[in-house]
Amino acid sequence: MNPLPQIAAALRGLYSRFAPACQGWWAAAVRLARRLGWRGALLALAALPALLLLYALLLIPFTPAISDIRKAATEQPAQIMSADGRKLTEFKRSNRVWVELKDVAPHVIDALIATEDHRFREHFGLDWRRTASSALHTLGGDRQGGSTLTQQLARNLYPEEIGRAPTLTRKLKEAITALKIEAVYSKDEILETYLNTVPFLYNAYGIEMAARTYFDRSADGLDLLQGATLVGMLKGNSYYNPVLNPERALQRRNTVLAQMVKRGKLSPERYAALKQRPLRLEFERQSESLGPAPHFAQQLRRWLIGWADRRGYNLYADGLVVHTTLDARLQAAANQAVARQGTRLQSVADAAWRRGWNVQDPTVREILRATPDYQAARAQGLDEAQALKKLQADWPLMERLREQKTRVQAGLLALDPRNGHVLAWVGSRGYEQDAFDHVQQARRQPGSTFKPFVYGEALRSGLSPDDRRPDREVEIDVGHGEIWRPRDGGPPSGRELSLREALAYSKNTITAELMQEVGPAKVAKLARAMGVRQSKLEAVPSLALGTSPVTLKEMVSAYGTIANGGDYVEPVMITRIEDRDGKLLEAFEPATPEAVLKPRTAWELYDLMRGVVDRGTGRAIRSQYGIRADVAGKTGTTQDYADGWFILMHPQLVAGAWVGFNDSRITLRSEHWGQGAHSALPMVGELTSRALRARIADPRARFEEPDSGNWLGRLWRGATDWLQGQWGGIWKELGALWDEWLGGGRKPARTPSSEVPVRDALPEPVPELPPAEEVILPPESAQPDPLQEKIDQILSNEPAAAPASP
């Protein structure tokens, strides 16, 4: 082929584009030559290559050191292990499977070389002829790349050191790095590394993952058309994306086949037949597996990246072995519990919304108004009614919105209260569908699960579990003419109820009055000290019923403080980190416990919450799940059944669940299923039942009452506890007299069940509250507290959101 016509055409194009500037440059050069003389001008012109060479030599120390371009093949990702010795997942740099060159279909290699660098086997990293041809085409207005495969590899391997800016410095650094690679590695090694490191979109790196993603086969099984399609993507992954731009990808594939004909790798006859065939993709996105606890793994990865950077390790290459606190058996049980209950609740949501998903529903109208389709319809001149009618007629749009908005979500967390070890973590019903973490990221109103903080502060203030309050209508003046009237699921009974009964049956009215007695600010401080340390708590009367959004992790941690005898222990996820040879790099001990509640106060609060599962709103734990262990807990339901909660405590296990929708305007629309006792409790009940059967938590363990008397007194109190539950209130009086005589000073632990029969148990309440910001804080009631200084010290600085500790 004669290159002269091509060169002449390029020069003509160059002249036509730059003639005015060239004339000025030529005049300036002539004037300079007259001053210097022709000899001086020639010397100056000859110095330019020398200066360029000197500049290149100076850049050598600033180019990457070529130690091992195939290091990705030998990288050992971090191994994440469970507490019971099972591999949970591994942290890889990218979604890549390394294959040797012999395991790649030969026509893929032929297509790559013919299209990207047909003199690859001949040059030493730089192709001067291709570089010159590219420069001429670019100057002529047809921009072309002139990089060899080796130069492309250098740019892909070292993007930070070399960069991608179209500058002389970047091109020189790329060229120098390519020369280094060619000097150390063979052509086959360079090809193998290139094919295994090049990106192909959709989190697929390398030819093997590309073959699986686009054609559902391995690299050695790619046929000629499939190989040409993937090679064609290298010119521009997005532009020639066969999924989104199939016509462009088809044209580019045929260009690759034509290049193979040109280089003698394909006959013209076969090309003529092949170019008529369609793409025939078998696309399947290859997602990175994060194991059975993906949300836990993501939280862990964020912390580990910082740890590895500080210690000089590579999380993705150095073969670290990370031992976590997660129990693989309990995690599997948690996943099953969420999946089973989530499916059941989804059928409830589908039945409720499939009939009502239309523009007549105010919630649906509000959601539709926020869509781009609605905005586009209004921009076309349609009024609101016309725009909504148009969207209602778009069945695919309405169905897509319904499925997206009415997907039930859940979070489930279990930890060991004694040391803060996270044992199970389920952040959503499916990580692939929703990566948002409903354990640590989602903040939702906790409803009645916040009430134990009110009762805890009441106990700290000197009240007894058996102090009584009337069950009556309550009106609380919050100022500016605003009256707050908290209500329960039914009318007031008019009875005098003990605090034990009020919490067991989740009485909103009594809890609101109790909040006024102890003061909202004190309750908020106690909640923060017990574990609600990241979310902002509004110290207003309605806080008693859980109007300030919090995370599930905070609530389970706070309940862990109760189960741990009043000592808060920060949740941890890691016990130790080792290198690939088993050498210990760092061990992580549980955080130092912080005393928040006195042991007796913690015991009394735990004992109060036993009533919730023995005869109150959480009694399904006993009746349905057959749990006979010493457990206590609390249900929670927010206004309009937007959130369902349940948290259960055992001396060795605390588990909590939340159920709702990502959009809080969407609810289950069921007075029954919307209650935390029916939405969230089954997940916790199933998980706890399996944990006790597997002896992950000892079913015989009890939360022991702090010692407050001699052994004879303790024996008598145990007997009176049993007799109280059997024969009624007479034993309460006898026990109190005996305790007073022995000097123990103990109040009866449990109210006789005959005082409030089970048939009077109230349904989970639905608080009707004004927005939290409209509630004005009433004056606090000052209460002496020997532990107040400790809590004030803990809370002296408002905690800021920070990365979770391991």
C-alpha positions in Angstrom: 0.0 0.0 0.0 1.4 3.4 -1.0 1.2 5.8 2.0 2.0 8.9 -0.1 -1.6 9.8 -1.0 -2.6 9.4 2.6 0.3 11.7 3.8 -0.5 14.2 1.1 -4.1 14.3 2.1 -3.2 14.8 5.8 -0.8 17.6 4.9 -3.5 19.4 2.8 -5.9 19.1 5.6 -3.3 20.3 8.0 -2.5 23.3 5.8 -6.2 24.3 5.3 -6.8 24.2 9.1 -3.7 25.9 10.3 -2.6 28.1 7.3 -3.1 31.4 9.0 -1.2 30.3 12.1 1.5 28.7 10.0 2.1 31.9 8.1 2.6 33.8 11.3 4.9 31.1 12.7 6.9 31.0 9.5 7.4 34.8 9.5 8.5 34.6 13.2 10.9 31.7 12.4 12.4 33.7 9.5 13.0 36.8 11.7 14.6 34.6 14.3 16.9 32.9 11.7 18.1 36.2 10.4 19.0 37.3 13.9 20.8 34.0 14.8 22.0 33.2 11.4 21.1 30.0 9.5 23.7 28.0 11.4 22.3 29.1 14.8 18.8 28.3 13.7 19.7 24.8 12.6 21.5 24.2 15.9 18.4 25.4 17.8 16.2 23.1 15.7 18.5 20.1 16.4 18.4 20.8 20.1 14.6 20.1 20.3 14.9 16.3 20.2 17.7 16.4 22.7 15.6 18.5 25.1 12.7 16.1 24.6 15.0 13.1 25.3 16.3 14.9 28.4 12.8 15.6 29.7 11.9 11.9 29.2 14.9 10.8 31.2 13.9 13.1 34.0 10.5 11.6 34.0 11.8 8.0 34.6 11.9 8.2 38.4 8.3 9.4 38.3 7.0 6.4 36.4 5.7 3.2 38.1 8.2 0.6 39.3 7.5 -2.6 37.3 7.7 -5.3 40.0 5.0 -7.7 38.9 2.4 -6.7 36.4 0.7 -10.1 37.0 0.2 -9.4 40.7 -3.5 -9.6 40.3 -3.1 -13.3 39.5 -1.4 -13.9 42.8 -3.5 -11.5 45.0 -5.0 -13.1 48.0 -8.2 -11.3 49.1 -9.0 -10.9 52.8 -10.9 -13.9 54.2 -13.8 -13.1 56.5 -14.5 -15.9 59.0 -17.4 -16.4 61.4 -16.9 -17.0 65.1 -17.6 -20.7 64.6 -14.9 -21.1 62.0 -16.8 -20.8 58.7 -15.9 -18.6 55.8 -18.4 -15.9 55.3 -17.0 -14.1 52.3 -13.8 -12.6 50.9 -13.0 -9.0 49.9 -11.7 -8.9 46.3 -10.4 -5.8 44.5 -12.8 -6.4 41.6 -15.1 -9.0 40.2 -12.4 -11.0 38.3 -11.4 -14.6 37.7 -7.8 -14.9 36.4 -7.4 -17.3 33.5 -4.2 -18.3 31.7 -3.7 -17.4 28.1 -4.1 -21.1 27.0 -7.6 -21.0 28.5 -8.7 -18.2 26.2 -10.3 -19.1 22.9 -7.5 -18.5 20.2 -9.8 -16.4 17.9 -10.2 -13.9 20.8 -6.5 -13.3 20.8 -6.4 -13.1 17.0 -9.2 -10.6 17.0 -7.5 -8.5 19.7 -4.2 -8.3 18.0 -5.7 -7.7 14.5 -7.9 -4.9 15.8 -5.9 -3.2 18.5 -2.2 -3.8 17.7 -1.4 -5.9 14.6 2.4 -5.5 15.0 2.2 -6.5 18.7 4.6 -9.4 18.1 7.1 -7.2 16.3 7.5 -4.0 18.3 9.2 -3.4 21.7 6.3 -1.5 23.4 6.0 1.4 21.0 4.9 1.3 17.4 6.5 4.3 15.7 4.7 3.8 12.5 1.3 3.6 14.2 2.1 6.6 16.3 3.1 8.7 13.3 0.0 7.6 11.4 -2.2 8.4 14.4 -0.7 11.9 14.6 -1.3 12.6 10.9 -4.9 11.4 11.2 -5.4 13.5 14.3 -3.9 16.6 12.7 -6.1 16.0 9.7 -9.3 16.1 11.8 -9.8 12.4 12.3 -8.6 11.7 15.9 -7.2 8.2 16.3 -5.4 6.3 19.1 -1.9 5.2 18.6 -1.3 3.3 21.8 -0.1 -0.3 21.6 -1.5 -3.1 23.7 1.5 -2.6 26.0 0.8 1.1 26.4 -2.9 0.4 27.1 -1.9 -2.1 29.7 0.4 0.4 31.4 -2.4 2.9 31.5 -4.9 0.4 32.9 -2.5 -1.0 35.5 -1.3 2.4 36.8 -4.1 4.9 36.3 -3.0 7.1 39.2 0.7 7.2 38.3 0.2 7.7 34.6 -3.2 9.4 34.4 -5.4 9.8 31.3 -5.0 13.5 30.5 -4.1 14.2 26.8 -0.7 15.8 27.6 2.8 15.3 26.5 3.9 14.4 30.0 1.3 11.7 30.3 2.2 10.2 26.9 5.9 10.1 27.8 5.2 8.4 31.1 3.0 5.9 29.4 5.7 5.2 26.8 8.4 4.8 29.4 6.2 2.4 31.4 5.5 0.3 28.3 9.2 0.0 27.5 9.8 -1.2 31.1 7.1 -3.8 30.8 8.4 -5.1 27.4 11.9 -5.3 28.9 10.8 -7.6 31.8 7.9 -9.7 30.5 7.3 -11.9 27.5 4.6 -11.1 24.9 2.4 -13.9 26.2 2.6 -12.6 29.7 1.7 -9.1 28.6 -1.3 -10.5 26.6 -2.5 -12.6 29.5 -2.3 -9.7 31.9 -4.1 -7.4 29.5 -7.0 -9.8 28.9 -7.4 -10.4 32.7 -7.4 -6.8 33.7 -9.4 -4.9 31.1 -12.8 -3.8 32.3 -16.0 -4.8 30.5 -18.8 -2.9 32.4 -21.3 -4.3 34.9 -18.6 -5.0 37.4 -16.9 -7.5 35.1 -13.1 -7.4 34.9 -11.2 -9.6 32.5 -12.2 -11.8 29.6 -13.5 -14.6 31.8 -16.0 -12.5 33.7 -17.0 -10.7 30.4 -17.7 -14.1 28.8 -19.9 -15.1 31.7 -21.7 -11.8 31.8 -22.5 -11.3 28.2 -22.6 -14.9 26.9 -23.0 -17.2 29.9 -19.9 -19.2 29.2 -16.2 -19.4 30.0 -13.4 -17.6 28.0 -12.3 -20.8 26.3 -15.9 -21.4 25.1 -16.3 -18.1 23.2 -17.0 -18.5 19.5 -15.7 -16.2 16.8 -18.6 -13.8 16.9 -18.7 -13.6 20.7 -15.0 -13.0 20.9 -15.2 -10.2 18.2 -18.1 -8.6 20.1 -16.1 -8.4 23.4 -12.9 -7.2 21.6 -15.0 -4.5 19.8 -16.1 -3.2 23.2 -12.5 -2.2 24.0 -12.7 0.9 21.8 -15.4 2.3 24.1 -17.2 0.1 26.6 -20.2 2.4 27.0 -20.6 3.5 23.4 -20.4 -0.1 22.1 -22.3 -1.7 25.1 -24.1 -4.6 23.4 -26.9 -4.5 26.1 -27.8 -0.8 25.7 -26.5 -0.1 22.2 -26.8 -3.4 20.2 -26.7 -1.7 16.8 -23.4 0.0 17.5 -22.0 -3.2 19.0 -23.0 -5.1 15.9 -21.3 -2.7 13.6 -18.2 -2.7 15.8 -18.2 -6.5 15.8 -18.2 -6.5 12.0 -15.4 -4.0 12.0 -13.3 -6.4 14.1 -14.1 -9.3 11.7 -13.1 -7.1 8.8 -9.7 -6.4 10.5 -9.2 -10.1 11.0 -9.8 -10.5 7.2 -7.3 -7.8 6.5 -4.6 -9.4 8.7 -5.2 -12.9 7.3 -7.0 -14.4 10.3 -10.4 -14.9 8.6 -11.4 -15.7 5.0 -13.5 -13.2 3.1 -16.1 -15.8 2.4 -16.6 -16.6 6.0 -16.7 -13.0 6.9 -19.4 -12.4 4.3 -21.5 -15.1 6.0 -20.8 -14.1 9.6 -21.4 -10.4 9.4 -25.1 -11.1 8.8 -25.7 -12.9 12.0 -27.2 -11.2 15.1 -25.5 -10.6 18.4 -27.4 -13.2 20.4 -26.5 -12.1 23.9 -27.2 -14.2 27.1 -26.7 -11.4 29.5 -26.5 -12.0 33.2 -25.0 -9.4 35.6 -22.2 -11.1 37.7 -22.7 -9.7 41.1 -20.0 -9.9 43.8 -21.1 -12.3 46.5 -20.9 -10.9 50.0 -21.9 -14.1 51.7 -24.8 -14.8 54.1 -24.4 -11.4 55.8 -23.9 -8.8 53.1 -24.8 -5.7 55.1 -22.6 -6.8 57.9 -19.8 -7.4 55.4 -20.2 -3.9 53.9 -20.0 -2.3 57.3 -17.0 -4.4 58.1 -15.2 -3.6 54.8 -15.5 0.2 55.5 -13.8 -0.2 58.9 -11.2 -2.7 57.6 -10.1 -0.3 54.7 -9.1 2.3 57.3 -7.4 -0.3 59.5 -5.4 -1.7 56.6 -4.3 1.7 55.5 -3.1 2.6 58.9 -1.2 -0.6 59.3 0.3 -0.7 55.8 -1.7 -3.7 54.5 -3.6 -4.2 51.3 -7.1 -5.5 52.2 -7.5 -7.1 48.7 -4.1 -8.6 48.1 -2.3 -9.5 51.4 -4.3 -12.5 52.4 -5.6 -11.2 55.7 -7.8 -13.5 57.8 -10.4 -11.5 59.7 -12.2 -13.4 62.5 -15.6 -11.8 63.2 -18.1 -12.2 66.0 -20.8 -13.4 63.7 -22.2 -16.8 64.4 -22.8 -18.6 61.0 -25.6 -20.8 62.5 -27.5 -17.9 63.9 -27.0 -15.8 60.8 -28.5 -18.6 58.7 -31.5 -18.7 61.1 -31.9 -14.9 60.9 -31.9 -15.0 57.1 -34.5 -17.7 57.1 -36.7 -15.9 59.6 -36.6 -12.6 57.7 -37.3 -14.4 54.4 -40.2 -16.4 55.8 -41.9 -13.5 57.6 -41.1 -11.1 54.8 -42.9 -13.3 52.2 -45.9 -13.6 54.5 -46.1 -9.9 55.0 -45.6 -9.1 51.3 -48.7 -11.1 50.4 -50.6 -8.9 52.9 -49.2 -5.7 51.4 -49.9 -6.9 47.8 -53.5 -7.7 48.7 -54.0 -4.4 50.3 -52.4 -2.2 47.6 -53.1 -4.1 44.4 -56.8 -3.0 44.7 -56.1 0.5 46.0 -53.1 1.6 43.9 -54.9 4.3 41.9 -55.0 8.1 41.8 -58.1 8.1 44.1 -55.7 7.2 46.9 -54.1 10.4 48.5 -50.8 8.6 49.1 -50.6 7.3 45.5 -51.4 10.8 44.2 -48.6 12.2 46.4 -46.1 9.6 45.1 -47.1 10.2 41.4 -46.6 13.9 41.8 -43.0 13.3 42.6 -42.2 11.3 39.5 -40.5 12.7 36.4 -43.4 11.4 34.3 -45.8 13.7 36.2 -43.5 16.6 35.7 -43.2 15.9 32.0 -46.9 15.7 31.7 -47.4 19.1 33.4 -44.7 20.6 31.2 -46.8 19.5 28.2 -49.6 21.8 29.4 -51.8 19.3 31.2 -53.4 20.3 34.5 -53.0 18.1 37.6 -56.1 16.0 37.0 -55.2 15.4 33.4 -51.6 14.5 34.2 -52.7 12.1 36.9 -55.2 10.5 34.6 -52.5 10.1 31.9 -50.2 8.3 34.5 -53.1 6.1 35.7 -53.5 4.9 32.1 -49.8 4.0 31.9 -50.2 0.5 33.4 -46.5 -0.5 33.2 -45.6 2.7 35.1 -48.2 2.2 37.8 -47.2 -1.4 38.3 -43.6 -0.6 38.5 -44.2 2.1 41.1 -46.5 -0.2 43.1 -43.9 -3.0 43.2 -41.1 -0.5 44.2 -43.0 1.4 46.9 -44.9 -1.5 48.5 -42.0 -3.9 48.9 -41.9 -4.9 52.6 -38.6 -4.3 54.2 -37.1 -5.5 57.5 -34.0 -5.5 59.7 -32.9 -8.0 62.3 -30.0 -7.8 64.7 -28.8 -10.1 67.4 -25.9 -9.6 69.8 -24.4 -11.0 73.0 -25.1 -8.4 75.8 -22.2 -9.6 77.9 -19.5 -8.5 75.4 -21.2 -6.7 72.6 -20.5 -9.3 70.0 -22.7 -9.0 67.0 -24.1 -12.5 66.3 -26.5 -12.0 63.4 -27.2 -9.0 61.1 -29.8 -8.9 58.4 -30.1 -5.4 56.8 -32.9 -6.0 54.3 -35.0 -8.7 52.7 -32.5 -9.0 49.9 -29.2 -7.2 49.3 -29.5 -7.4 45.5 -32.9 -5.7 45.6 -32.1 -3.2 48.4 -28.6 -2.6 49.6 -29.9 0.0 52.1 -29.1 -1.2 55.6 -32.1 -1.1 57.9 -30.0 -2.1 60.9 -27.5 0.8 61.0 -28.6 3.3 58.3 -32.3 3.5 58.6 -33.8 5.8 61.2 -37.4 5.1 62.1 -39.7 5.9 65.0 -39.4 3.2 67.6 -42.9 3.5 69.0 -43.5 1.7 72.3 -40.1 0.0 72.3 -38.9 3.4 73.6 -41.1 3.1 76.7 -38.5 1.1 78.8 -36.4 4.2 78.9 -39.3 6.1 80.6 -39.8 3.3 83.1 -36.1 3.0 83.6 -35.9 6.6 84.6 -38.9 6.2 86.8 -37.2 3.3 88.7 -34.0 5.4 88.9 -36.1 8.2 90.5 -37.2 5.9 93.3 -40.5 4.6 92.0 -41.4 0.9 92.5 -42.7 -1.6 89.8 -45.8 -2.0 92.0 -46.6 1.7 92.3 -50.0 2.3 90.7 -51.4 4.8 88.3 -55.0 5.3 87.1 -55.8 4.2 83.6 -57.6 7.3 82.4 -57.7 9.8 79.6 -54.8 12.2 79.7 -54.5 15.7 78.5 -51.0 17.3 78.5 -50.7 21.1 77.9 -47.6 21.6 75.7 -48.0 25.3 75.5 -49.2 27.8 72.9 -52.7 26.4 73.3 -51.7 22.9 72.2 -53.1 20.0 74.1 -51.6 16.5 73.5 -54.1 13.6 74.1 -52.3 10.3 73.9 -54.6 7.3 73.5 -54.5 3.6 73.5 -56.0 1.0 71.2 -59.2 1.1 73.3 -61.0 3.3 75.9 -59.4 3.6 79.3 -60.4 0.9 81.8 -60.6 3.3 84.8 -58.5 0.8 86.9 -55.5 1.5 89.0 -52.7 -0.3 87.2 -49.2 -1.0 88.5 -46.2 0.2 86.5 -45.6 -3.5 85.8 -49.0 -3.9 84.2 -48.8 -0.6 82.4 -45.7 -1.6 80.6 -46.9 -5.2 80.0 -50.0 -3.9 78.2 -48.1 -0.9 76.7 -50.4 1.8 78.1 -49.7 5.0 76.3 -51.7 7.2 78.7 -49.9 6.0 81.9 -46.5 6.2 80.1 -47.2 9.8 79.0 -48.1 10.8 82.6 -45.0 9.0 83.9 -42.9 10.9 81.4 -44.2 14.2 82.9 -43.2 13.0 86.3 -39.6 12.2 85.6 -39.0 14.7 82.8 -38.4 14.2 79.1 -34.8 15.5 79.3 -33.9 12.9 81.8 -35.4 10.1 79.7 -33.5 11.3 76.6 -30.2 11.4 78.6 -30.8 7.9 79.9 -31.6 6.5 76.5 -28.4 8.0 75.1 -26.4 6.6 78.0 -27.9 3.1 77.4 -27.0 3.0 73.7 -29.0 5.5 71.5 -25.9 7.5 70.9 -26.0 8.5 67.2 -29.6 9.6 66.6 -30.9 12.9 67.9 -33.6 12.6 70.5 -36.1 15.4 70.9 -36.7 15.9 74.7 -40.5 16.4 74.3 -43.5 14.7 76.0 -44.3 12.6 72.9 -40.8 11.1 73.1 -42.3 8.7 75.7 -44.1 7.0 72.8 -41.1 6.8 70.5 -41.5 9.8 68.1 -37.8 10.5 67.6 -36.3 8.3 64.8 -33.5 5.9 65.9 -31.7 2.9 64.4 -32.4 -0.7 65.1 -28.7 -1.2 66.1 -29.0 1.6 68.7 -32.2 0.1 70.2 -30.8 -3.4 70.4 -27.6 -2.0 72.0 -29.6 -0.1 74.6 -31.7 -3.2 75.5 -28.3 -5.0 75.8 -27.5 -2.6 78.6 -30.5 -3.9 80.5 -29.7 -7.5 79.9 -26.1 -6.9 81.0 -27.1 -5.7 84.4 -27.0 -2.0 83.6 -23.6 -1.8 81.9 -23.4 -0.6 78.3 -21.0 -2.4 76.0 -20.4 -1.0 72.6 -21.2 -3.5 69.8 -18.1 -5.1 68.1 -17.7 -7.1 64.9 -14.1 -8.4 65.0 -12.2 -10.5 67.5 -8.8 -10.7 65.8 -7.0 -10.3 62.5 -4.2 -12.6 61.3 -1.9 -12.7 58.2 -2.0 -15.4 55.6 0.3 -17.6 57.7 -1.8 -17.4 60.8 0.4 -14.8 62.6 -1.7 -12.6 64.9 -1.7 -9.0 63.8 -4.1 -7.5 66.3 -6.7 -8.8 68.8 -9.8 -6.8 69.8 -11.1 -7.1 73.3 -14.7 -6.1 74.1 -15.1 -2.4 75.0 -14.9 -1.5 78.7 -18.4 -1.6 80.2 -19.9 1.7 81.2 -22.1 1.6 84.3 -25.4 3.3 83.4 -28.0 1.7 85.6 -27.6 0.3 89.1 -27.8 -3.6 89.0 -31.0 -3.5 91.0 -32.6 -1.0 88.7 -31.6 -3.0 85.6 -33.1 -6.1 87.2 -36.3 -4.4 88.1 -36.6 -3.1 84.6 -35.9 -6.5 83.1 -38.5 -8.0 85.5 -41.0 -5.3 84.4 -40.5 -6.4 80.8 -40.9 -10.1 81.6 -44.6 -9.2 81.9 -44.7 -8.2 78.3 -43.9 -11.8 77.1 -45.6 -13.5 80.0 -49.1 -11.9 79.7 -48.8 -8.7 77.6 -48.4 -7.7 74.0 -45.5 -10.1 73.4 -47.0 -13.2 74.9 -46.8 -15.0 71.5 -43.2 -15.6 72.4 -44.5 -18.1 75.0 -47.7 -19.4 73.3 -46.6 -19.6 69.7 -42.8 -20.1 69.8 -42.7 -22.1 73.0 -39.8 -20.2 74.6 -39.7 -21.0 78.3 -36.3 -19.4 79.0 -36.0 -16.3 81.1 -36.7 -13.7 78.5 -38.2 -10.1 78.5 -39.0 -7.8 75.8 -41.1 -5.1 74.2 -43.3 -4.6 71.2 -43.7 -1.3 69.3 -46.0 0.1 66.7 -46.0 3.6 65.3 -48.9 5.7 64.0 -50.9 4.2 61.1 -48.9 1.0 61.5 -45.9 2.5 59.5 -43.3 0.6 61.7 -43.5 -2.6 63.6 -40.8 -3.4 66.3 -40.0 -6.1 68.7 -36.9 -6.6 70.9 -36.3 -9.6 73.1 -33.8 -9.9 75.9 -32.1 -13.0 77.3 -29.0 -12.9 79.6 -26.9 -14.2 76.7 -28.8 -12.9 73.7 -30.6 -9.7 72.7 -32.5 -9.8 69.3 -34.5 -7.0 67.7 -36.5 -6.6 64.5 -38.0 -3.8 62.6 -40.6 -4.1 59.8 -41.9 -1.4 57.5 -41.4 0.2 54.1 -38.7 2.4 52.8 -41.4 5.1 52.2 -43.0 5.7 55.6 -46.2 6.8 53.8 -46.8 3.2 52.8 -48.2 0.8 55.4 -49.6 -2.7 55.5 -53.1 -1.3 55.9 -53.9 -4.0 58.4 -54.7 -3.4 62.1 -53.7 -6.9 62.8 -50.5 -7.4 60.7 -49.4 -3.8 61.2 -48.7 -4.4 64.9 -45.2 -5.1 66.0 -46.5 -8.2 67.8 -47.5 -9.7 64.5 -45.0 -8.2 62.0 -41.7 -8.1 63.8 -42.1 -10.5 66.7 -42.2 -13.7 64.5 -38.7 -13.0 63.2 -37.3 -12.5 66.7 -39.3 -15.5 68.1 -38.0 -17.9 65.4 -34.4 -16.7 65.8 -34.4 -16.9 69.6 -36.1 -20.3 69.6 -33.5 -21.7 67.3 -30.7 -20.1 69.2 -31.9 -21.7 72.4 -32.4 -25.1 70.8 -28.8 -25.0 69.4 -27.5 -23.9 72.8 -26.0 -20.7 71.3 -27.7 -19.2 74.3 -28.2 -21.3 77.4 -32.0 -21.9 77.9 -31.3 -22.4 81.6 -29.6 -19.0 82.1 -31.5 -16.5 84.3 -31.2 -12.8 85.0 -30.4 -13.2 88.7 -31.7 -10.6 91.1 -28.9 -8.7 92.8 -28.2 -10.0 96.3 -30.1 -8.0 98.9 -30.4 -10.3 101.9 -29.3 -13.5 103.5 -29.7 -17.0 102.0 -32.8 -17.7 104.0 -34.4 -14.6 102.7 -33.5 -15.4 99.1 -35.0 -18.9 99.5 -38.2 -17.5 101.0 -38.5 -14.9 98.2 -38.1 -17.6 95.5 -40.9 -19.6 97.2 -43.2 -16.5 97.5 -42.6 -15.6 93.8 -43.9 -19.1 92.8 -46.8 -19.0 95.3 -47.8 -15.5 94.2 -48.3 -16.9 90.7 -50.4 -19.8 92.0 -52.5 -18.5 94.9 -53.0 -14.8 94.6 -52.4 -11.7 96.5 -52.3 -13.1 100.0 -48.8 -14.3 99.5 -47.8 -10.8 98.4 -48.6 -9.5 101.9 -47.0 -12.4 103.7 -43.9 -12.1 101.6 -43.6 -8.3 102.2 -44.0 -8.9 106.0 -41.3 -11.6 106.0 -38.9 -9.5 103.9 -39.3 -6.7 106.3 -38.6 -8.9 109.2 -35.5 -10.4 107.5 -34.2 -6.9 106.6 -34.0 -7.6 102.9 -36.3 -4.7 102.1 -37.4 -6.3 98.9 -40.6 -5.4 97.1 -42.5 -8.3 95.5 -41.1 -9.2 92.2 -44.3 -10.0 90.3 -47.9 -8.9 90.4 -50.3 -11.8 90.8 -51.8 -12.6 87.5 -55.3 -12.6 89.0 -55.1 -8.8 89.3 -55.4 -8.2 85.5 -56.7 -11.3 83.7 -55.1 -12.2 80.3 -58.5 -11.6 78.6 -58.1 -7.8 79.4 -54.8 -7.6 77.6 -54.9 -4.6 75.3 -53.9 -4.6 71.6 -50.7 -2.9 70.5 -51.6 0.8 70.7 -51.6 3.2 67.9 -50.5 6.6 69.3 -52.1 9.6 67.7 -49.6 12.4 68.2 -48.9 15.8 66.8 -45.6 16.1 64.9 -42.7 16.1 67.3 -41.6 19.6 66.3 -45.0 21.0 67.4 -44.7 19.7 70.9 -43.2 22.1 73.4 -41.3 20.8 76.3 -43.1 21.2 79.7 -41.1 22.0 82.8 -38.9 19.1 84.0 -39.4 17.6 87.4 -36.1 17.5 89.3 -35.3 14.1 90.8 -32.2 13.3 92.8 -30.0 10.6 91.2 -26.7 9.2 92.6 -25.7 8.1 89.0 -26.6 11.4 87.3 -23.0 12.6 87.5 -21.8 9.4 85.7 -24.4 9.8 82.9 -23.6 13.5 82.6 -19.9 12.6 82.2 -20.8 10.1 79.5 -23.0 12.6 77.7 -21.0 15.7 78.2 -20.1 15.8 74.5 -22.9 15.1 72.0 -21.6 12.0 70.1 -21.0 12.6 66.4 -21.7 10.0 63.7 -18.5 8.1 63.2 -17.5 4.8 61.5 -18.5 1.8 63.6 -15.7 0.3 65.7 -14.9 -3.3 65.0 
